[in-house]
Amino acid sequence: MKKNFLKFDTTDRGFAVAEFVDLYGSQCSLQKSSLATDDAIWLGVDKHFKPDVSTNVRMHLSRAQVRQLLPVLQRFVDTGNVGPSDDPHAIIGDDNDGEPD
């Protein structure tokens, strides 16, 4: 992986954005959201590597949702696995509202 994998910039409206290219060559980004009702980010593909696939297929994630994703992402970094944690205190929600149970 390149040392400068993430390119940091700001949008025209002044929101922070980190741009990067995934393993398939799709242009992706992680951007601070302007959502007024919640502190959130956009994460996903901005321009797909296949020209016939719709662009801007990003996820809109709240801080609570990111909080739940972080341990899984860290587990992937540490072990290469994304399955459930062996930690009995891990937060695993099933109601899909992004809030811890």
N, C-alpha and C positions, 0 to 999 in steps of 0.2 A: 504494500500500500504506500502511496505517496506520503511524504512527510506533511505536505500541505493539503491534506484530503478535504478539509473544510475551507471554503472561501466566505469570509464574513463581510456583510454589506448591510445597507439599509434600503428599505423600499422607498418609493416616491413619497409615501406618507410618513416616513421616518421610523418605521418599525424594523427591529433587528431581524436579519435573516442569515442563515448559514446555508450555503449552496454546496452541493457535492454531486458526484457522478457515481451511480451504483455499479455493481459488477457487470451488468448488461450494457452499460453505457447510457442509461436513462438519466436525465437531469433531474435531481431531487433537491428538496429544500426542507429546512426546519425554520419556521418563521413565527415570531411573536404575533398573536392575533390582536385585532382591534375590537374584539367582542366586548361590548359594554357591560354585559351582565355576568361575566365570569372571566377569570384569568386563564387564558388558553393559548395554545399554539396550533399551527398548521404543520403537518408532517406528511411527506409523501413525494410522489412523482409529479414533476411539473411538465416534463416532455418525455414521453415514452420512447424507448429505443426503436420500436416499430412504428413507422409513420402512420399506419392506419388505425392506431389505438388512440382513443380520446386523451387529450392532455388534461392537466390539472386534476389528477386523481389523488388528492391529498386528504389526510385525516384531520379532523378538527378535534383536538384533545384538551380536556381540562387538566388542571394541575393534579386533581385527584386521580384521573386516569393515568397520567404520566407517572405518578407515585406508584401505582400498581404495576406499571410496565417496567420501571427501573430495575427491580430485583430480577426480573426475567432477563432483561438485557444484560445485567451484570453477571448472571449465572451463565449466559451464553459466552460472554467474554472470558469468564473463569474456566468453564468446563466444556463449552461447545454444545451444551444441552439447553433446551427451552421448555422442558417438561415441568411438572409441578415440583415445588420445593420440598425437601425433606424436613424443613422447618415447620413444626406444628403451630407456630405463631404467625406463619405467613398469612397475609391478607389475600383471600381469594373470593372475589365477588361473583355472584351468579345472576344479579338482577340488571346488569349492564347499564347502571346509571352513573358509573364512574366513581361512586362514593364507596369507601370501605364499609364492609358489613358490620 
